[in-house]
Amino acid sequence: MRNFILFFFLIALIITTTIIKNSSKNLENQIFVTNENINILKNKYELVLLEFNFLTSPKQLLDYQSQYFENNLISKDITKMKLIIEQNEKLIISEFNNNIFNNE
């Protein structure tokens, strides 16, 4: 009888250990996947933040110009810009109008 109780106790211990180990492994896998997703999102966030910071203001662009490009960039007046449209294999040059982009 004593051997039976000891045997039953050992089997219960082995089963419990196996269940806990499998649960622990599943949790570790979920943690790893979540950390990888967080790293991917952090990288995307950093790229978007860089893009936002770079394109937020003309003053910043002028600062970057003087810092990195020296005299390679020049300022343009947007009112003097022209719009080129291709229709029926012909190029039509017209005045730039902000309403064109609002209608699309």
Secondary structure, DSSP 4 states (H G I P E B T S, - for coil): -HHHHHHHHHHHHHHHHHHHHHHHHHHHHHHHHHHHHHHHHHHHHHHHHHHHHHHS-HHHHHHHIIIIITTS-----GGG-EEEEEETTEEEEEE--THHHHH-
